[in-house]
Amino acid sequence: MDVMLKRYYSIEEAAEFLTSEHGQEITRMDVMELAARGDIRLCAWFNESLILYKEPFPKLERGDYHICTSGFAFKGYIQIPLELINLNSKKIDFYPMVIIEAITLLNNLLPMKATPPGFFARSNYVEGPDEYMPSMLTAECDNALIPAQDLLELRVKKSDLEKPLSTTERNSLLTIIGIMAKDGYRNDLIQPHALAKEIKKAADLLGIRISDDTIAGKLKEAKNILIEKAE
């Protein structure tokens, strides 16, 4: 899946793509966690009429209703709100609706983005006040889709994280580490103390390959520098 042939991927397809990209198994739950953190967007396919409401939703006891403009037939993708995404979500009911992409618009006079306090929503007609009331859209999480662009951006972030340190950066980092942990190794430089082991572990997690001899040398240099400054 090196070439993104589709514009939207299912959760299972996204998991497969990320597994191939990162070299470790990525599950459906992992993808949902990425969505819950806001690293990727979850979208729902929508093919109904949308109405642009000019006012925020009033309290029901007030008895007044929204003022809305004419609706328009819409076919495209709607974003599932980040704050409603749960790792174990099966269905999510929500409005207002944020448009990700419109495939078909039968009324091109309406904007693609609502200006606050206005918002988009599907609607139910209420006979009494002769008004269209906003209604919830129910999105099935199993059918949720992820924009290919979001997966590509994750790949870019991964590449940035894996960018190797230059020799200068590496030496500077080791010097700083050495100063912070000047007593990490004993004077014989054979057995590392616990803190030096943590330095090695942290470097490994960052993808920086540092040998024990390199750390020992930097610790020794840092110790000598501190001794000279103290004199």
C-alpha positions as CSV (number, residue, x, y, z in Angstrom):
1,M,0.0,0.0,0.0
2,D,2.9,2.4,-0.8
3,V,0.7,4.2,-3.3
4,M,-2.5,5.7,-1.9
5,L,-5.0,4.7,-4.6
6,K,-8.1,5.6,-2.6
7,R,-9.1,8.8,-0.9
8,Y,-10.6,7.1,2.1
9,Y,-9.8,3.9,4.0
10,S,-11.7,1.8,6.4
11,I,-10.4,1.2,9.9
12,E,-9.2,-2.2,8.9
13,E,-7.5,-0.9,5.8
14,A,-5.8,1.8,7.8
15,A,-4.6,-0.7,10.3
16,E,-3.1,-2.8,7.5
17,F,-1.4,0.3,6.0
18,L,0.1,1.4,9.3
19,T,1.3,-2.1,10.0
20,S,3.2,-2.2,6.8
21,E,4.6,1.3,7.4
22,H,5.7,0.9,11.0
23,G,6.8,-2.8,10.9
24,Q,4.7,-3.8,13.9
25,E,1.1,-5.0,14.1
26,I,-1.4,-2.1,14.3
27,T,-4.9,-3.2,15.4
28,R,-8.3,-1.7,15.0
29,M,-8.1,-0.5,18.6
30,D,-4.8,1.2,17.8
31,V,-6.4,3.1,14.9
32,M,-9.3,4.1,17.2
33,E,-6.8,5.4,19.7
34,L,-5.1,7.5,17.0
35,A,-8.6,8.9,16.2
36,A,-9.4,9.6,19.8
37,R,-6.1,11.5,20.2
38,G,-6.8,13.6,17.1
39,D,-3.9,12.2,15.1
40,I,-6.3,11.1,12.4
41,R,-9.9,12.0,11.5
42,L,-12.9,9.6,11.5
43,C,-15.5,10.4,8.8
44,A,-18.9,9.2,7.9
45,W,-20.5,9.0,4.4
46,F,-23.6,11.2,4.2
47,N,-26.1,11.4,1.4
48,E,-29.1,13.5,2.5
49,S,-30.2,17.1,2.7
50,L,-28.2,19.5,5.0
51,I,-29.6,22.7,6.4
52,L,-27.5,25.7,7.4
53,Y,-28.9,27.0,10.7
54,K,-28.1,30.6,11.6
55,E,-28.6,30.3,15.3
56,P,-27.3,27.9,18.0
57,F,-29.7,25.3,19.4
58,P,-32.0,27.0,22.0
59,K,-33.2,25.4,25.2
60,L,-36.3,23.3,24.5
61,E,-38.4,25.1,27.2
62,R,-38.0,28.4,25.4
63,G,-40.4,27.2,22.7
64,D,-38.6,29.0,19.9
65,Y,-36.9,27.3,17.0
66,H,-34.0,27.9,14.7
67,I,-34.0,30.3,11.8
68,C,-32.5,28.4,8.9
69,T,-31.6,29.0,5.3
70,S,-32.7,26.7,2.5
71,G,-31.2,23.2,2.7
72,F,-29.2,21.5,0.0
73,A,-28.8,17.9,-1.2
74,F,-25.4,16.7,-0.1
75,K,-23.3,13.7,-0.9
76,G,-19.9,13.4,0.7
77,Y,-17.9,13.0,3.9
78,I,-18.8,14.4,7.3
79,Q,-16.3,14.4,10.3
80,I,-17.2,12.5,13.4
81,P,-16.5,14.9,16.3
82,L,-13.2,14.1,18.1
83,E,-14.7,14.7,21.6
84,L,-17.2,11.9,21.0
85,I,-14.8,9.2,19.8
86,N,-14.3,6.4,22.3
87,L,-12.1,3.3,21.9
88,N,-15.1,1.1,22.4
89,S,-17.6,3.2,20.5
90,K,-20.0,1.3,18.3
91,K,-22.3,4.2,17.3
92,I,-21.9,7.9,17.7
93,D,-24.9,10.3,17.5
94,F,-23.9,13.9,16.7
95,Y,-24.5,17.3,15.3
96,P,-23.5,19.9,14.3
97,M,-21.9,18.5,11.2
98,V,-18.5,19.5,9.8
99,I,-18.0,18.9,6.1
100,I,-14.7,17.2,5.1
101,E,-15.4,16.8,1.4
102,A,-18.4,17.3,-0.9
103,I,-18.8,14.9,-3.8
104,T,-22.1,16.4,-5.0
105,L,-23.9,19.6,-4.1
106,L,-27.2,20.5,-5.6
107,N,-27.2,24.0,-4.2
108,N,-23.7,25.5,-4.7
109,L,-24.8,28.8,-3.2
110,L,-24.4,27.7,0.4
111,P,-20.9,27.7,1.9
112,M,-18.9,24.6,2.7
113,K,-18.2,25.9,6.2
114,A,-20.6,27.4,8.6
115,T,-19.7,30.7,10.3
116,P,-20.4,30.6,14.1
117,P,-22.8,30.6,15.6
118,G,-24.3,29.0,12.5
119,F,-23.9,25.3,11.9
120,F,-24.9,22.5,9.5
121,A,-27.2,19.7,10.5
122,R,-29.7,17.2,9.1
123,S,-33.2,18.1,10.0
124,N,-36.7,17.0,10.9
125,Y,-39.8,19.0,9.9
126,V,-42.0,20.0,12.8
127,E,-45.6,20.8,11.7
128,G,-46.6,22.9,14.7
129,P,-44.2,25.8,14.4
130,D,-43.7,24.9,10.7
131,E,-39.9,24.7,11.2
132,Y,-37.1,22.3,10.5
133,M,-35.5,21.1,13.7
134,P,-31.9,19.8,13.7
135,S,-31.6,16.1,14.3
136,M,-28.7,13.8,15.2
137,L,-26.7,11.8,12.6
138,T,-25.9,8.3,13.8
139,A,-22.5,7.1,12.6
140,E,-21.6,3.4,12.8
141,C,-18.0,3.2,13.9
142,D,-17.4,-0.1,12.0
143,N,-18.2,1.9,8.8
144,A,-16.2,4.9,9.7
145,L,-13.6,6.1,7.1
146,I,-10.2,7.7,7.4
147,P,-8.9,10.2,4.9
148,A,-5.8,8.9,3.0
149,Q,-4.3,12.3,3.6
150,D,-4.3,11.7,7.4
151,L,-2.4,8.4,6.9
152,L,0.1,10.1,4.6
153,E,0.7,12.8,7.3
154,L,1.4,10.1,9.9
155,R,4.0,8.7,7.5
156,V,5.6,12.1,7.2
157,K,5.7,12.5,11.1
158,K,7.3,9.0,11.3
159,S,10.0,10.0,8.8
160,D,10.8,13.2,10.8
161,L,11.1,11.2,14.0
162,E,13.5,8.7,12.3
163,K,15.8,11.4,10.9
164,P,19.3,10.5,12.1
165,L,21.2,12.9,14.2
166,S,24.2,14.6,12.6
167,T,27.7,13.9,14.1
168,T,27.6,17.4,15.8
169,E,24.2,16.9,17.2
170,R,25.1,13.5,18.5
171,N,28.3,14.6,20.2
172,S,26.5,17.6,21.7
173,L,23.8,15.3,23.0
174,L,26.3,12.9,24.5
175,T,28.2,15.8,26.1
176,I,25.0,17.1,27.7
177,I,24.1,13.6,28.9
178,G,27.6,13.2,30.3
179,I,27.4,16.4,32.3
180,M,24.0,15.5,33.7
181,A,25.3,12.1,34.7
182,K,29.0,12.6,35.4
183,D,29.0,9.9,38.0
184,G,27.2,7.4,35.9
185,Y,30.3,5.2,35.5
186,R,32.8,4.4,38.1
187,N,36.4,5.5,37.6
188,D,37.4,2.2,36.1
189,L,34.8,2.8,33.3
190,I,33.8,-0.9,33.3
191,Q,30.6,-1.3,35.2
192,P,27.9,1.3,34.5
193,H,25.9,2.6,37.4
194,A,22.1,2.6,37.1
195,L,21.8,6.1,35.6
196,A,24.2,5.3,32.8
197,K,22.1,2.2,32.0
198,E,19.1,4.5,31.8
199,I,21.0,6.8,29.4
200,K,21.7,3.8,27.1
201,K,18.1,2.7,27.3
202,A,16.8,6.2,26.4
203,A,19.2,6.4,23.5
204,D,18.0,3.0,22.2
205,L,14.4,4.1,22.4
206,L,15.2,7.2,20.4
207,G,16.9,5.1,17.8
208,I,20.4,6.5,18.7
209,R,23.0,3.7,18.7
210,I,25.6,4.5,21.4
211,S,28.1,2.0,22.7
212,D,29.1,1.7,26.3
213,D,32.6,2.9,25.4
214,T,31.2,6.0,23.8
215,I,29.1,6.8,26.9
216,A,32.0,6.1,29.2
217,G,34.3,8.4,27.2
218,K,31.8,11.2,27.3
219,L,31.1,10.8,31.0
220,K,34.9,10.9,31.6
221,E,35.2,14.1,29.5
222,A,32.3,15.7,31.4
223,K,33.9,14.8,34.7
224,N,37.2,16.3,33.7
225,I,35.4,19.5,32.5
226,L,33.6,19.9,35.8
227,I,36.9,19.3,37.8
228,E,38.6,22.0,35.7
229,K,35.8,24.5,36.3
230,A,35.9,23.8,40.0
231,E,39.6,24.6,40.3
